[in-house]
């Protein structure tokens, strides 16, 4: 009986609610806007260069209640930063179709199309990936000069197709540069500013890496003057991955790190003695090992230099503040790190040092006997153990035509051949078997002004190298040529790859990838 009573009460309440419900059940259909896959497919990624590329997207739209699109709609194309500018919004347009030159900063964006039906204020959207680089993001930086020594820095941008960008410092700086000898780019992804170094025979400036702007003149501590000074002349810079690096200035070695902000402290080219620091002069190139740099977190971040005062090899260990001499072991009889032992009493004079990817990152130092003028090539590979290197060999350079007239050298990556230039002729020399040098190319009416063996770019395993030539007296008589070495242990051959012209005299080349 109790159950029936409950049921009766429930039915009466239900009937009562039915009588009281006098609502209006006339519904209005919503104008559903569908954004199709055209331009927004799941695998679509737009890669564009700021201030160069035009981005055009014509979306497929379907308006369920307005197929002729006569209604009132608000369109908005918005790029939202994801890495350097996370969450920051950049409006690209307010039209149905997007058609604009991209002026965004270099960044990875999510690009949204937002459509608002202004009758109902309902918003519909769809997104796609957008990667923006600048013209300066990736390519070859070329340090050039005219016949008067005035500097012009150009770039072969390869972010997408190849662009020849001229005078890239002109619009960002009124700083005059003359007699350039080196340009270098810090490609470490952890750092974002002041990482392009323009080094001349008079001073060194550091520029912003993205826009080549805001130059800062560098200063160093000079132990001879016992104070800081500018007008520094840098001859080489080496840095491995994101580790601290080294640069050579006015015959001394200095540590390069992200904590340096325009001033560099005491040089590291000294020995600690009881009486204090004993500074010494060094050759103008740094030996380092770049092999495994991209695949190993534990890069070989130590450097070997040549002490030109004592005529011996010396090294800087990881995180050390001073240098130590390379030590011979009892089993090391290939050569002595102290050249006064092999060539008493004067030792050998420094000519140059070259780095390669051959033989797990072999370096070679070319030395000259001041007594008879003979040249010797010492090869070695820097290892992970502090202060050690695997000796290769000591080779007397004979049969290398006109090598005494050369200041431009390179080592090939696969066979470790010596490439050098004298005047307008490019030579290849297999110093290990003592054969005569091979004439690889000759450029009548021109002079070879720079050589760069590619041990840095993403093509470094393909054994490419670049040379620059110049026709004297022509304003834009400079040419850059790219070659590939044929992988052969029997002979030295190179294949022509690409050629670019319309440069001033190219003095130095650097690769930029950020």
Order of alpha helices (4+ residues) and beta strands (2+ residues): alpha-beta-beta-beta-beta-beta-beta-beta-beta-beta-beta-beta-beta-beta-beta-beta-beta-beta-beta-beta-beta-beta-beta-beta-beta-beta-beta-beta-alpha-beta-beta-beta-beta-beta-beta-beta-beta-beta-beta-beta-beta-beta
